[in-house]
């Protein structure tokens, strides 16, 4: 189900601004931040972008991925496989890294187990 369908099902209006933001997020690959959306959609008010990202996060349509240099990055919550990220500390370019999730949940009998693992470094473009 697309973000727009989920918003409609949750009872939210599909305003032109909301549609544009959701369409932009659908086009993105990997993680993204509000600044990237603002840059791609300069005619849309910043506050509208932040509020819509907050709404999408509340509805669990996107999820926080990482926070680098006080910038929150999100990823689409499409129930993909578990993965981590590597981030360039200079330009904030990010890439997904596929890792197998440890079986801590099963062996230690924990529920709702969460963790955050971020690799940082300097990418080849910034060296």
Secondary structure, 3 states (H helix, E strand, C coil): CCHHHHHHHCCCCCCHHHHHHHHHHHHCCCCEEHHHHHHHCCCCCHHHHHHHHHHHHHCCCEEEEEEECCEEEEEECCCCCCEEEEEECCCCCEEEEECCCCCHHHHCCCCCCCCCCEEEECCCCCC
